[in-house]
Amino acid sequence: MAEIDELISANELSFLYVSQENCSVCHGLEPQIKQMLEKYPRIVAKKVDASEVPEVAGKFSVFTAPVLLLFVHGKEYIREARIVQTAKLDEKLARIYENVIDE
Protein backbone atom coordinates (compact mmCIF):
# COMPACT_ATOMS: atom_id res chain seq x y z
CA MET A 1 0.00 0.00 0.00
CA ALA A 2 2.87 2.37 0.71
CA GLU A 3 4.04 2.04 -2.89
CA ILE A 4 0.54 2.82 -4.18
CA ASP A 5 0.16 5.81 -1.85
CA GLU A 6 3.56 7.10 -3.03
CA LEU A 7 2.57 6.69 -6.69
CA ILE A 8 -0.61 8.73 -6.15
CA SER A 9 0.96 11.49 -4.08
CA ALA A 10 4.19 11.86 -6.08
CA ASN A 11 2.65 12.21 -9.56
CA GLU A 12 0.29 14.79 -10.97
CA LEU A 13 -1.46 12.06 -12.98
CA SER A 14 -1.58 8.48 -11.71
CA PHE A 15 -3.63 5.53 -12.86
CA LEU A 16 -4.41 2.45 -10.80
CA TYR A 17 -5.64 -0.76 -12.44
CA VAL A 18 -7.12 -3.00 -9.74
CA SER A 19 -7.59 -6.58 -10.87
CA GLN A 20 -7.88 -10.08 -9.48
CA GLU A 21 -6.11 -13.24 -10.53
CA ASN A 22 -9.25 -15.19 -11.45
CA CYS A 23 -10.94 -12.33 -13.35
CA SER A 24 -11.27 -12.99 -17.08
CA VAL A 25 -12.54 -9.45 -17.73
CA CYS A 26 -9.42 -8.08 -16.01
CA HIS A 27 -7.08 -10.10 -18.20
CA GLY A 28 -8.95 -9.23 -21.40
CA LEU A 29 -9.15 -5.51 -20.68
CA GLU A 30 -5.58 -4.98 -19.48
CA PRO A 31 -3.86 -4.96 -22.93
CA GLN A 32 -6.41 -2.44 -24.23
CA ILE A 33 -5.82 -0.13 -21.27
CA LYS A 34 -2.03 -0.43 -21.60
CA GLN A 35 -2.26 0.52 -25.28
CA MET A 36 -4.58 3.44 -24.50
CA LEU A 37 -2.27 4.80 -21.80
CA GLU A 38 0.64 4.91 -24.28
CA LYS A 39 -1.01 8.06 -25.69
CA TYR A 40 -0.66 9.74 -22.30
CA PRO A 41 3.02 9.54 -21.34
CA ARG A 42 2.66 11.69 -18.22
CA ILE A 43 0.16 9.33 -16.62
CA VAL A 44 2.05 6.99 -14.29
CA ALA A 45 0.23 3.66 -14.17
CA LYS A 46 0.34 0.70 -11.84
CA LYS A 47 -1.53 -2.59 -11.80
CA VAL A 48 -2.40 -4.09 -8.43
CA ASP A 49 -3.95 -7.49 -7.74
CA ALA A 50 -6.56 -7.09 -5.00
CA SER A 51 -6.15 -10.73 -3.98
CA GLU A 52 -2.45 -10.10 -3.28
CA VAL A 53 -2.96 -6.65 -1.71
CA PRO A 54 -6.39 -6.86 -0.05
CA GLU A 55 -5.92 -3.47 1.66
CA VAL A 56 -6.40 -1.80 -1.73
CA ALA A 57 -10.04 -2.91 -1.79
CA GLY A 58 -10.78 -1.26 1.53
CA LYS A 59 -8.85 1.92 0.89
CA PHE A 60 -10.45 2.61 -2.50
CA SER A 61 -13.86 0.97 -1.90
CA VAL A 62 -13.31 -1.69 -4.55
CA PHE A 63 -16.10 -4.28 -4.58
CA THR A 64 -15.54 -5.83 -8.00
CA ALA A 65 -12.80 -6.18 -10.57
CA PRO A 66 -11.47 -4.64 -12.65
CA VAL A 67 -11.56 -1.13 -11.27
CA LEU A 68 -9.71 1.66 -13.06
CA LEU A 69 -8.88 4.79 -11.09
CA LEU A 70 -7.33 8.03 -12.35
CA PHE A 71 -5.93 10.42 -9.78
CA VAL A 72 -5.10 14.06 -10.52
CA HIS A 73 -2.87 15.70 -7.92
CA GLY A 74 -3.81 12.90 -5.50
CA LYS A 75 -7.58 13.18 -5.95
CA GLU A 76 -9.75 10.60 -7.69
CA TYR A 77 -11.18 11.95 -10.95
CA ILE A 78 -12.20 8.83 -12.86
CA ARG A 79 -13.55 5.52 -11.61
CA GLU A 80 -14.58 2.79 -14.02
CA ALA A 81 -15.54 -0.69 -12.90
CA ARG A 82 -16.22 -4.12 -14.38
CA ILE A 83 -17.52 -3.43 -17.90
CA VAL A 84 -15.47 -0.51 -19.22
CA GLN A 85 -16.33 1.34 -22.41
CA THR A 86 -12.81 2.04 -23.62
CA ALA A 87 -13.81 4.73 -26.13
CA LYS A 88 -15.58 6.77 -23.43
CA LEU A 89 -12.72 6.23 -21.00
CA ASP A 90 -10.27 7.45 -23.65
CA GLU A 91 -12.36 10.62 -24.15
CA LYS A 92 -12.38 11.31 -20.41
CA LEU A 93 -8.63 10.71 -20.16
CA ALA A 94 -7.93 13.00 -23.12
CA ARG A 95 -10.00 15.83 -21.67
CA ILE A 96 -8.40 15.63 -18.22
CA TYR A 97 -4.91 15.10 -19.64
CA GLU A 98 -5.14 18.22 -21.82
CA ASN A 99 -6.39 20.33 -18.91
CA VAL A 100 -3.69 19.16 -16.49
CA ILE A 101 -0.84 19.38 -19.01
CA ASP A 102 -1.92 22.89 -20.08
CA GLU A 103 -1.83 24.19 -16.47
C-alpha positions, 0 to 999 in steps of 0.5 A: 500500500505504501508504494501505491500511496507514493505513486498517487501522491508523487505524480500529478497524474496516476492511474491504478488498475485493480484486478484479481487473478481469477478475473477474465474481464481483467485479463482481457481488458488490461492490454487495451488499457495499456495501449490506450495509456501509451497516448498519455506519457505523463500518466504513471500507471500501476496494476495491483492485484486485489487478492495479493494486496487486499488493503487496496479494496478497503482503501479505494472501496473496490467491490468488483474487478477490474476497477480503473482509477485516475488520480489528478494531484492525488484526488480521484477523478475517474472511476470505471468498474467491471464493464469498461467502455474504452472509447468513453474512457479514452475521451475522459482521459484525453480531456483531463490530460489536456487540462492538467498538461496545459496548467 
